[in-house]
Amino acid sequence: MLTAMKTKASPSIASFVIRFVVDDPPPEGGTRPGLRGTILHIQSNEEANFSAWESAVEFLQRYVPLETGRETGEG
């Protein structure tokens, strides 16, 4: 008699390359250096530029179900 084998779902893998460009000195009137960059999703070869970290996170969330402090009421 054959028994049914339990199959494990394959893990979902998302790989990214993030390139940061830090402006030195800080932008006029700023206290921190400006931050911008490019993010590349390896599996799809889709790339996006960002000038705020929140934009990079939005791109990541297309491929990875991230929880942020805003959604959970934290931070």
N, C-alpha and C positions, 0 to 999 in steps of 0.2 A: 504494500500500500504506500502510495506517495503522499507526502505531507506538503501542504502549501508552504512555500518559503516566504518569509517576510522580506520585502524589498525595501531597502533604504533609498530615500530620495537623494539624488546627487546634490551636493552643496552648490549654491549659486555663487559664482565668483565674479567680482567686478574689480578691475585694476585701473588705476589712474596714474598719470604723471602730472604733477603740479609744478609749474615754474613760477617763481616769485621774482618780481623786480621791485627793489626797494630804492626809492628816490632818496638821494643824499645830496644836499641837506633837505630838511623838511620843506614842504610847500610853504609859500608865503603865509605867515601868520600861524603856521601849525607848530605843534610841539613834538609830534612824532613824524618819522619819515612816511612819505606816501607809499602805499602798497598797491600793486597791480600784478597781473600775471595771466597765465594761460593754463587751462586744465584740459587734459586729453583723456578720454575714455578709451582704453586700449582695445577692448573687444569690438567696438563699433568704429573706432578711429574718428569719433566725433570730438571736436575741439571747440572750446569757447574761451573768450577773453573775459577777464573780470577786473574791476577797479575797486570792488568792495568784497570782503570775505563772504558776505551774505549771498552774493551772486554765485560764488563758487559752490557754496553749500546747496543752493537751488539746483545747480547742475548735477551735483552728486546725488541728490534726492531723486533724480530721474531714474537712477540705476540701483540705488541702495535705500531701503526704507529707514532713514535716520530719524531718531527722536531728538528733538531739540527742546531746550528749556521752555520755550514759548508754548509748545504743545502740551507739556506736562505741568505747566504752571510754575516751573522752577526758573531761577536765574534770570 
